[in-house]
Amino acid sequence: MKRVAFVIAALIAVTATASSAAPGTTATQLTTRFRQATGVKLVPNKQLSYAGHYKAYDLGVQTAAKTARWGTFTVYLVTSADVEADVTDLLSDTHTGVLGTPSAGNIYWEQGTTIHGQGYWQAKRRYGQNVVLTWIGASYAKKTDASWKRLHTALTKATK
């Protein structure tokens, strides 16, 4: 009986440790590796961050040159104890709350409309265990372009 209790206690301890494991990519790793891969600095975006869940990063003040080179994007670093739930929330459609089916390249697409009534498509993709990219290209079309490819390459390197 003591042996069974010991095994159960050990399994509970292992399960608790596994579920509270630290996320794969740290803030320092993300920002440093992104800068090494691109030559540009990711800066925290406090307005889009959610304390206890994730930190948001982008390039700071958006300029025409930044938009032309990178599109409009935010990188989310999930920091919560329940990484899967927060990653799923970030990838899910913000209008319906439903996680759809990814297209080629594991990209989740979400359609939206600007305050000026112009339609656009937002691409979302997970990198590593705890990083999510949201991106809107310059053409507002449901397709990736060179700016997406630059971000994809940089985040693939940053999350290894």
Buried (B, 14 or more C-beta within 10 A) or exposed (E): EEEEEEEEEEEEEEEEEEEEEEBBBEBEBBBBBBBEBBEBEBEBBEEBBBEEBBBBBBBEEEEEEBBEBBBBBBBBBBBBEEBEEBBBBBBBBEEEEEBEEBEEEEBBBBEBEEEEEEEBBBBBBBBBBBBBBBBBBBEBEBEBEEBBEBBBEBBEBBBE
